[in-house]
Amino acid sequence: MIATILPSTQAFALSMKMSINNLFYPRGLVVIGSASKGKLGHELLRNISDGGFKNAFAVNPRAQGAFSIPGYPTVTEINHPVDLAIIVSPPHTLPEVLEDCGRANVGSAVIITAGYSEVGNHSDEQQLLEIAQEHGIRFVGPNCAGIINTSLNLYPTLETRPPPGGVALVSQSGALGGIFLAMAKEHELGVSKFVSYGNAADLTEVDFIKYFASDQETRVVVVYIESVTDGRGFMRAMVECSEQKPIVIIKAGRTRSGGRATLSHTGSMAGSDAVYDAVIRQCGALRAHTVEEAFDVCVGFISLPRIEGHRIAIVTNSGGPGVLAADRAEEVCLDVARPSLKLSDELSFFLPSHCALKNPFDLTVEGTEKGYCETLLAVLKEYDMAIVLNIAPPYLESVQLARGICDAADQTGKPTAISFMPGPWVDDGINYAKERGIPNFSSAERAVAALAAMANYYNRKLSTYPWMEAIPKERMNLVHQGCIVEPEAMSFLLENGFPVPDYRFSTTEEEALEGCRDLGYPVVMKVVARDILHKSDYKGVILNIENDNEVRSAYNSIMRIGEEREFQGVVIYPMITGAVEVLMGISRDPQFGPVVAFGLGGIYTEIFRDITLRVAPIDVTTAMEMVQEIDASPILQGARGGDACDLSALADTLVKLSRMPFRYPNVAEVDLNPVFSLPQGAVIGDVRVILGPIT
Amino acid sequence: MIATILPSTQAFALSMKMSINNLFYPRGLVVIGSASKGKLGHELLRNISDGGFKNAFAVNPRAQGAFSIPGYPTVTEINHPVDLAIIVSPPHTLPEVLEDCGRANVGSAVIITAGYSEVGNHSDEQQLLEIAQEHGIRFVGPNCAGIINTSLNLYPTLETRPPPGGVALVSQSGALGGIFLAMAKEHELGVSKFVSYGNAADLTEVDFIKYFASDQETRVVVVYIESVTDGRGFMRAMVECSEQKPIVIIKAGRTRSGGRATLSHTGSMAGSDAVYDAVIRQCGALRAHTVEEAFDVCVGFISLPRIEGHRIAIVTNSGGPGVLAADRAEEVCLDVARPSLKLSDELSFFLPSHCALKNPFDLTVEGTEKGYCETLLAVLKEYDMAIVLNIAPPYLESVQLARGICDAADQTGKPTAISFMPGPWVDDGINYAKERGIPNFSSAERAVAALAAMANYYNRKLSTYPWMEAIPKERMNLVHQGCIVEPEAMSFLLENGFPVPDYRFSTTEEEALEGCRDLGYPVVMKVVARDILHKSDYKGVILNIENDNEVRSAYNSIMRIGEEREFQGVVIYPMITGAVEVLMGISRDPQFGPVVAFGLGGIYTEIFRDITLRVAPIDVTTAMEMVQEIDASPILQGARGGDACDLSALADTLVKLSRMPFRYPNVAEVDLNPVFSLPQGAVIGDVRVILGPIT
């Protein structure tokens, strides 16, 4: 009876939630490890005591306590329910420590102790996992920096104690977490919970993202990852979260393509970082590129109401900073729209003539409380949000300006952020605004970046999740491992309903001649040889063959190229002109599995890398989105006097392609490059299929 | 005798320098305007007095002084030499105030009073200039925020008083200047001199840049501009400065193309901001996109030694932040090179095995003073610079780590910057390092951006300045205004030695037939009509015409297109295949004059905007640089199996083109798009010449 052994997904999710509840809402906690001065345990006990959590205990061989926290020799001797163990004792003691916890019914642990997989010691880490599972203990770490639950005054960590609030932070790196928490304390951003999960031997980022998705005290989730192991699980967790509240991912390693060995163009361009970009977007999450950026976005989400669109008004009392803010706003794809005629008229009614009545709205150094307030009341009628700058000369009273701004924000209910500069003489104004719920950013450029991310979250398209689908697998009998030659690949595509052109595979000059005549001139001839991957690099592609003589000469020239290699013959196609060349491909990402790519094809493919990715499979809607979002899409849509291409044909082919790695588990990578996009339909110009192990 | 009336350039430069010396090194200064509490004059006197400048006086109708500064009714009555007047009295008083200054032999003035050209009042501003010139007074402003010379304790401004040091700041906006000065004070960056030049009715950014170029107390010059009036003068000033010391330009308005009306492709893509980018680079200056960025670069130049190359070592005690720093470093084009085998060996000798021995060099949380020092000593032998991170847990002593870093930096003499986080518990370490001359940046990302800018400055190519040349003008007798049709333009190019293909202009079907046979099939036929600018948008270009029948049908179809327009005939060329299509163009920038462009041609021109610009004229070296720096250049150089193109032919044509607007003063814009780049030579595929007024 399988059903009784394997809990249902839902029951499993519930039990996971209860396990994590043990971590964050323990009835009692114990710090296991030396409590002597200068030891980590001592500092932990100090932070726990200073934080104010009452039911804390210490366990170490000397039964030493500290800061009024009592000490015991073992956990079993503690006369109070304990749900959470914080472990800092040396690695060799851990098996016994976990046994002790198990005997005392401690349901969860945070293993701060290091020296496991991060230094290559996988076997001891595996042992910890086994002992913990034996005793039903779920744990964070090892090699982590602790957890925080501000609502419970629970601070078993060495990091800064932030004020309570709505941001939950999940960090693979303790150091990164520490930076964020220190910023939260300095700038008074409230945190609900924090977990540094280190080596993630047991509980992972996936578990925590799901937990915080439904945590009532959390309004925004921030996640710092360096890598993930269960890519699709991570995706499902992000979806679960983003459907309920914003989730911001900080991912390091974004520039390098990662140096993965890959045979296809698609694979080499779909560097793992580009895949992360696609994944995060596909799951409705946001990506931040620095800790500051993530922090700013949190400040925005916590302080401001929903943003309904992308139109931003910039109100300033100094021209230059206003323009710098406008520049940045455009860079992050906000719409620094010009005001309507009606609005301009309204503004000119009460603003002096020397004020700029276009966006940015420059009130000049004479901008007053009343001026700011009236301007904002007017502009917020037609903009979705405002950033308000005050570049204050020392003699200017900033609280009054802040009041004008806050009054307008209150009355309109529209998201309004400020950037008051320079310190320290604008501090009063900043504090006043903060008390009334209007956030200040250290520069207008940072503010607009945060507002843009928020607008992207609130206005994202409602996604479908075709990549969650299961596709029935077929066992294809492809004999070759590695790469199959072009005629084989074309025949495989044909069987699967792809738009393959009429072609001939010829192994002699006479066969080639016959094939060419059959197809009708002009034709294209290409070398077929298992060991020639990049045919054009070997001059193994001859275009525009127009008559019998040219066929003979082409065949012979190609045969010579193939001489030193595994020459098998030539493949011949009709010559196609007047098409736009695009590329399609699938590759397998080590974390996220099959990924589908669409982009500009032909000689400029690798120059401009104008390519877009999705985790596969995709549906037609997503495929159409891809076709329309590459930079070169206007060309497909008929810009520059050309005919518009058949976008549906492209989208259909893309959908089909995205399902191939699921139907054929030994298809590792496929490049279709070029695909000729035509006014009616599309035709595949070249194909490369790379087979791998059966997945 | 003209020579006696017009001073020589050198003499003029000297007299300019003396005028500005009056400003920054006055024997005495006077503040003219009300000194009553609550007035600007009062605050200015406070700042001057607090700053410590001794020979200050106040002038106002009530002869009121303040803060021990004596008051007089007029400047003439002051019994001490006065070289500088700071004017804040109301606009209507200014003519008399300047007369008074003139009578008292005051050589320079700072006019803070506003209400002139910035609010559209140009006539009063012109009047100020005339009165000042009459009395030999050179002035800053009006509508400015004052000046500073820290070496003289001279602070006639309302902005923050920064500490003395090596940065000179020239700012069009007082507010922007104020932000920079407040940052300088907060972070203890020393400033030599500051000037906010406001409306620049007399002295402009050009004068100040030249002055600071040779100012002994200034080591770095920062300039904030919103616009310039004398573009080429601004360029010459930047060159003069950058040849002696770094100059950093903050320019707002970088995203928008500016919406200038322009008829050519080149013109529309050479938006004024792209021109600023080119100009700044051509003059050896650096561009900063935010005030923070400029500030960071100044900190770097002031604190660190010369940077000899682009190889950066990242040393960290936490993986994630190290990777984020590496990402940013690659983005700003630093080389995060892997260590040599020799270096890896050396490191593995003293670093624990779990440390990452590649770049970033991760010492892990166990990184010690000794570890940091030894690692840096080793890596700085093969890298040009280092950024060192310390992500400190609260219990870690940061001064020791700082000492290790400073010792290594001292011993190697290599530029080394740090980023210690998070505050406040690393403050001691930061201060220690600062005292030993090692700058701290608030994030490693900011540090690497600053280091990259410095490396770019120190390793810039020694430029020639062909745009400074004078070119003899020719008066071309082109009858048409506006745009001339293609055959006329081709003939014009031919006369000037451009690589024009053989072509025929035909006005009847029979003429066209004859022309095509003459040229030899296949040919291209295009419409000629003065009112059709974008021929392909009208389907007025027919490619690959192969026989007489096709000629007839092509001619008739083009004639029909021309029917409703000013149809003049067709132009016929031989069909060129197998070429790479590039574009070349010249346009006129309102500030900088003729600009030459080179880029990718054909249908992707406006999609990828892969284009590079220079202020014209250029020489062959610069032209070759341009040909090699576009993204698509690898295609020209024969990537992907194609033949390499004749780059010299492209460069020669580009040089020729860059001289056209000087030889022909009524040539406003020229587009050569496409130019067919061939293995031997280049051929112009299409041309558009737009005539303008004679310049």
Interface residues (C-beta under 8 A of the other chain):
Chain A: L40 E43 E118 V119 G120 A145 L158 E159 T160 Q172 S173 G174 A175 L176 G178 I179 L181 A182 M183 E186 Y224 E226 A252 G253 R254 T255 R256 H289 T290 V291 E292 N317 S318 G319 G320 P321 V323 L324 A326 D327 E330 E331 S353 H354 V365 I391 P393 P394 Y395 M421 P422 G423 S443 E445 H534 S536 D537 Y538 K539 I603 Y604 E606 I607 F608 D610 D631 A632 P634 I635 R640 G641 G642
Chain B: L40 E43 E118 V119 G120 A145 L158 E159 T160 Q172 S173 G174 A175 L176 G178 I179 L181 A182 M183 E186 Y224 E226 A252 G253 R254 T255 R256 H289 T290 V291 E292 N317 S318 G319 G320 P321 V323 L324 A326 D327 E330 E331 S353 H354 V365 I391 P393 P394 Y395 M421 P422 G423 S443 E445 H534 S536 D537 Y538 K539 V541 I603 Y604 E606 I607 F608 D610 D631 A632 P634 I635 R640 G641 G642
